[in-house]
């Protein structure tokens, strides 16, 4: 069904199963409407059903699955409204954060962002969309880590789950990675200037891209979307 991960004994199993399933859903290895079998997944990971059940609950909270009593757990279709609502909330949170980041960011933080940009460019050259998405997430996480507020990233990660599915579907030809890299570079440039307003504007332009692309991809994959 999806690429399995090697479980790490130092981290809760339910979190690892959740991340693996989340990634499989977002990258369309598991398609909308598919029934997820608690028994099969626990067998694949060689774990009990309890951590799988807990992962399902967390996926449901993120809007990626729907748990129907007596029927099972199904991967949800992509809700256009939830994507638009998620974008609004995410932008409000991240733009507020980046203004503070612009004032507090250090040279070591900027080194991490520059390294991440290089990795994004490399992922694009190799046409590795999944790795590019990982680097995209890491880019935003690095920025949030500057203000040492783990809850901020946890909140955004949960909000953007539905958005991430759209991002994956649009990376091929609707919203190519090279365009996203340029947007990220503008954000970094503003942070290097320690300019809060410039950083917030660059981030706004970046995050609002999905509002244009969702209309295109929802028409191409009509059976995967709901209003």
WOVENBEL-V597824 format. One record per residue. N is the residue number from 1. SS is DSSP state (~ for helix, > for strand, _ for the rest). OMEGA is omega as a letter, one per 40 degrees, with the letter a starting at -180 (none if undefined). NEAR is the number of other ideal C-beta (glycine too) atoms within 8 Angstrom. Layout:
n=<N;N>
ss=<SS;SS>
omega=<OMEGA;OMEGA>
near=<NEAR;NEAR>
This chain:
n=<1;2;3;4;5;6;7;8;9;10;11;12;13;14;15;16;17;18;19;20;21;22;23;24;25;26;27;28;29;30;31;32;33;34;35;36;37;38;39;40;41;42;43;44;45;46;47;48;49;50;51;52;53;54;55;56;57;58;59;60;61;62;63;64;65;66;67;68;69;70;71;72;73;74;75;76;77;78;79;80;81;82;83;84;85;86;87;88;89;90;91;92;93;94;95;96;97;98;99;100;101;102;103;104;105;106;107;108;109;110;111;112;113;114;115;116;117;118;119;120;121;122;123;124;125;126;127;128;129;130;131;132;133;134;135;136;137;138;139;140;141;142;143;144;145;146;147;148;149;150;151;152;153;154;155;156;157;158;159;160;161;162;163;164;165;166;167;168;169;170;171;172;173;174;175;176;177;178;179;180;181;182;183;184;185;186;187;188;189;190;191;192;193;194;195;196;197;198;199;200;201;202;203;204;205;206;207;208;209;210;211;212;213;214;215;216;217;218;219;220;221;222;223;224;225;226;227>
ss=<_;_;_;_;_;_;_;_;_;_;_;_;~;~;~;~;~;~;~;~;~;~;~;~;~;~;_;_;_;_;_;_;_;_;>;>;_;~;~;~;~;~;~;~;~;_;_;_;~;~;~;~;~;~;~;~;~;~;~;~;~;_;_;_;>;>;>;>;_;_;_;>;>;>;>;_;_;>;>;~;~;~;~;~;~;~;~;~;~;~;~;~;~;~;~;~;~;~;~;~;~;~;~;~;_;_;~;~;~;~;~;~;~;~;~;~;~;~;~;~;~;~;~;~;~;_;_;_;~;~;~;~;~;~;~;~;~;~;~;~;~;~;~;~;~;_;_;_;_;~;~;~;~;~;~;~;~;~;~;_;~;~;~;~;~;~;~;~;~;~;_;_;_;_;_;_;~;~;~;~;~;~;~;~;~;~;~;~;~;~;~;~;_;_;_;~;~;~;~;~;~;~;~;~;~;~;~;_;~;~;~;~;~;~;~;~;~;~;~;~;_;~;~;~;>;>;_>
omega=<a;a;a;i;i;a;a;a;a;a;i;a;a;i;i;i;i;a;i;i;i;a;a;i;a;a;i;i;i;a;i;i;a;i;i;a;i;a;a;a;i;i;i;a;a;i;i;a;a;i;i;i;i;i;i;a;i;i;i;i;i;i;a;i;i;a;a;a;i;a;i;a;a;i;a;i;a;a;i;a;a;i;a;i;i;i;a;a;a;a;i;a;a;i;i;a;a;i;i;i;a;a;a;a;a;i;i;i;a;i;i;i;i;i;i;i;i;i;i;i;i;i;i;i;a;a;i;a;a;i;i;i;i;i;i;i;a;i;a;i;i;a;a;a;a;a;i;i;a;a;a;a;i;i;a;a;i;a;a;a;i;i;a;i;i;i;a;a;a;a;a;a;a;i;a;a;a;i;i;i;i;i;i;i;i;i;a;i;i;i;i;i;a;a;a;a;i;i;a;i;i;i;i;a;a;a;a;i;a;a;i;a;a;i;a;a;i;i;i;a;a;a;i;a;i;i;none>
near=<7;9;6;7;7;4;9;6;4;3;7;6;10;12;9;12;14;12;9;13;14;12;11;12;14;12;10;9;9;11;7;9;6;8;6;13;7;11;7;8;13;13;7;8;13;6;9;6;8;7;14;15;9;10;13;13;9;10;14;12;7;10;9;13;12;7;9;8;4;3;5;8;12;12;11;10;8;14;12;11;7;10;14;10;8;13;13;8;9;13;12;8;12;14;11;8;13;15;12;10;14;15;8;8;10;7;5;6;11;12;8;9;13;9;8;12;13;8;9;16;9;8;13;12;6;7;5;7;12;8;9;13;14;8;12;12;9;9;13;11;9;12;14;14;9;11;10;5;8;6;6;11;12;8;9;13;9;9;11;10;14;14;13;10;13;14;12;12;11;14;12;7;4;10;10;10;11;7;9;13;12;8;12;13;9;11;14;12;9;13;15;7;8;8;8;11;7;10;15;11;9;13;13;10;10;12;11;10;12;14;8;8;12;13;7;10;12;12;7;6;9;7;5;9;11;6;5>
